[in-house]
Amino acid sequence: MPELPEVEVVRRGLESWTTGRTVASAEVLHPRSVRRHAGGPADFAGRLAKRTMLAPRRRGKYLWIPLQAEDEGGPGEAVLAHLGMSGQLLVGEPGREREKHLRVRVGFDDDGLDLRFVDQRTFGHLMVADLVPDAFAEGALVPEPIVHIAADPLEDAFDAEAFYRALRRRKTGIKRALLDQSLVSGVGNIYADEALWRARLHWARPTETMSRSDAARVLEAAREVMAAALEVGGTSFDSLYVNVNGESGYFERSLDAYGRRDEPCRRCGSPIRRDEFMNRSSYSCPVCQPRPRRARY
């Protein structure tokens, strides 16, 4: 599933192509792609028509495109997107061939490049949602369905001290805490493993034993690895994650832990270990990241 860097790459691409453009029409080709829009496909399309898109925003793995208000006193709205396992937001010439898994198409009144939501597995979704005050950044607005999602490590609104205090209260493993989107958003399985490798912490380290310096170290590692991934377009293991131009990212080549079972650790040369974790996998170095005596799974 795309994590923070991959979604940020898409947001930056959309910013270049959709900001300030007015929707001529929207077409929903698969109702599952707007299943969380309460009014259904026709209402989704109608709510977009004739609306001007503003600069897109992102929090964690969610991105949204605010819509210019129809009247100054009305509630703000945005198109909220979650890419799921295989969702793609693509821009291109409107006359091009329709993609096999095209779910939603948005055309603009300038007859320029259109916007398409393509999703092979249909786990992703789009919806039009009201904007409400952000619980983490004073004066900011977020879509109502994600108001509970915590700020992510790349946001100015992220509170490192609050993160540390929450860790100490959780009594869980550090990786489970990093994947908890109500605690810190945007970090998934890949970047959790990468951050913990950089911070030299085992994924089962009990959070109640974490010091402030431990928490600061893992946060800084998360920021570093996600910034590095952004520079090369994110991580693409297959063709399902691409940017708005259909191009893959290249950070897979720079991964230090994730997916490198039995390959030598880039620090000490020990074979990277794979453990089962929450029906998924965790990758770590048995020497650089020793298993704690009191592990929490």
HELIX and SHEET records of a PDB file:
HELIX    1   1 LEU A    4  THR A   18  1                                  15    
HELIX    2   2 PRO A   31  VAL A   34  5                                   4    
HELIX    3   3 GLY A   40  LEU A   48  1                                   9    
HELIX    4   4 GLU A  144  ILE A  146  5                                   3    
HELIX    5   5 ALA A  160  ARG A  170  1                                  11    
HELIX    6   6 ILE A  174  LEU A  179  1                                   6    
HELIX    7   7 ASN A  189  ALA A  199  1                                  11    
HELIX    8   8 THR A  207  THR A  209  5                                   3    
HELIX    9   9 ARG A  212  GLU A  231  1                                  20    
HELIX   10  10 PHE A  251  SER A  254  5                                   4    
SHEET    1   A 4 VAL A  23  VAL A  28  0                                        
SHEET    2   A 4 LEU A 102  PHE A 108 -1                                        
SHEET    3   A 4 ASP A 114  ASP A 119 -1                                        
SHEET    4   A 4 GLY A  87  GLY A  92 -1                                        
SHEET    1   B 5 ARG A  57  ARG A  59  0                                        
SHEET    2   B 5 TYR A  62  LEU A  67 -1                                        
SHEET    3   B 5 GLU A  77  HIS A  82 -1                                        
SHEET    4   B 5 HIS A 125  PRO A 133 -1                                        
SHEET    5   B 5 LEU A 141  PRO A 143 -1                                        
SHEET    1   C 2 ARG A 273  PHE A 277  0                                        
SHEET    2   C 2 ARG A 280  SER A 284 -1                                        
END                                                                             
